[in-house]
């Protein structure tokens, strides 16, 4: 039983770390990893990186 709990906690940590590196919410994905385990890790791997526009991408010359 303790082994299963440790697996779920590890999944939450892995999801949070992966989400942070992909510009997504580490807290939200960590909670998703806690509840859904390996399935949340797979989903996060499938959705990939989130694009965050930079101020240089606006097209202004300012």
PLY file of the C-alpha trace (Angstrom):
ply
format ascii 1.0
element vertex 62
property float x
property float y
property float z
element edge 61
property int vertex1
property int vertex2
end_header
0.00 0.00 0.00
2.79 2.41 0.85
4.44 1.60 -2.47
1.31 2.73 -4.35
1.15 5.99 -2.40
4.82 6.66 -3.19
4.13 6.04 -6.90
1.27 8.57 -6.86
3.43 11.17 -5.09
6.23 10.56 -7.59
3.75 11.05 -10.44
2.67 14.38 -8.95
6.29 15.51 -8.67
7.10 14.40 -12.23
4.02 16.18 -13.60
4.90 19.38 -11.77
8.47 19.31 -13.04
7.41 18.52 -16.61
4.76 21.24 -16.56
7.24 23.83 -15.34
9.63 23.05 -18.18
6.73 23.32 -20.68
5.46 26.75 -19.48
2.36 25.20 -17.91
0.99 25.39 -14.36
3.15 23.17 -12.12
0.60 23.24 -9.30
-2.33 22.29 -11.52
-0.45 19.52 -13.27
1.01 18.31 -9.98
-2.50 17.92 -8.59
-3.55 16.19 -11.82
-0.58 13.85 -11.41
-1.63 13.12 -7.85
-5.14 12.15 -8.89
-4.53 10.56 -12.30
-0.95 9.28 -11.95
0.73 7.97 -15.07
-2.19 9.09 -17.24
-1.50 12.75 -16.38
2.17 12.28 -17.29
1.20 10.80 -20.65
-1.29 13.59 -21.32
1.26 16.27 -20.45
3.79 14.62 -22.77
1.21 14.65 -25.57
0.13 18.30 -25.22
3.72 19.54 -25.39
4.99 23.05 -24.80
2.79 26.09 -24.37
3.80 29.08 -26.49
4.31 32.27 -24.52
4.54 35.30 -26.82
7.49 37.55 -26.31
7.27 41.32 -26.52
9.51 41.13 -29.61
6.85 39.09 -31.42
4.28 41.91 -31.52
5.61 43.47 -34.69
6.09 46.93 -33.13
9.23 48.82 -33.84
9.08 50.46 -30.41
0 1
1 2
2 3
3 4
4 5
5 6
6 7
7 8
8 9
9 10
10 11
11 12
12 13
13 14
14 15
15 16
16 17
17 18
18 19
19 20
20 21
21 22
22 23
23 24
24 25
25 26
26 27
27 28
28 29
29 30
30 31
31 32
32 33
33 34
34 35
35 36
36 37
37 38
38 39
39 40
40 41
41 42
42 43
43 44
44 45
45 46
46 47
47 48
48 49
49 50
50 51
51 52
52 53
53 54
54 55
55 56
56 57
57 58
58 59
59 60
60 61
